[in-house]
Amino acid sequence: QMLTKKDLPKLEPKVEALHFGSISLIPEPGGGTLEALMKREAKKRVISLDPNIRAGMIKNKRQHMARLTRMIAMADIVK
């Protein structure tokens, strides 16, 4: 939950896919950091997204749905 962009690792070419989902996409700064990672890697790797929306945990529905909309557009697989 406390990941920031400076925490993001450089990924080796052998990493073929990334999976994002659920509760980790809600809080900041982690949610924004994961979105940034997806954006950075989307053209190089298969991207899987499982939103698994937990309405009771979302404090700002509009902001969260905007994030999910952007992330769905980048994903190859959406569960």
N, C-alpha and C positions, 0 to 999 in steps of 0.2 A: 503493500500500500504506500510505502514511502519512497518508492523508486523515483529517481529524477533522470533526466536525459543524460546527465554525466555518468550515471550508473550503467547505462546501456553498453553491453559488450560489443566488440567487433566480431561478427560471425564469420566462421570459416566457410569456404565454398561448399564443403561437404554437407552443411546444414541445408536440407532440401525443403523443409516445411516448418511453419510456426503455427501454433494454436493459441487463440486468445478467447477468454470467456468469463462470463458471470460476474461474480462479486468484485473481482480485481479491476473491472472497468468502471466502477462507481466512484470510489473516493479519489481525491486529489492529494498529492501530485501523481499517484500511480496510474490512474486512468488515462490522463493526458500523456504520460510517458509511454504507456503501452500503445496508444494511438500513434504516437510519433514513431515508435519502433515499427509498427505495421506499415506506416507510410514510407519509411525508409527502405523496408525490405520487400514490399509488395510486388515489385517488378522482377525480383530475383528469386523468389521462393513461393511455394504453394502456401496460401494463407487460409487457415480454417478459423471460423468464428462461431462460438456458441453463446449467444447473448444471455440465455437463461435468466430472463428478467426477474429480479426480486423487488417488486414494487415497494414493499415495506422498508427497504433499505435506501431507496432513491429519494434524496432530499429536493433535487431540482429536476423534475421530470422533463421539462423542455430541453435543458442542457444535456441530459443523459440521452434522450431520444435523438438529438442532433448528432451526438457522438456516434451512436449506433448506426445512424443513417450513413454517416461518412465511412464508418468501418465496413459496413455491409457492402458498400460500393467498391471497396478495395479487396474484399474477400473472394476467394475461389470456391470455398465451401462454407455454407451457412447451415448450421444445425438448428 
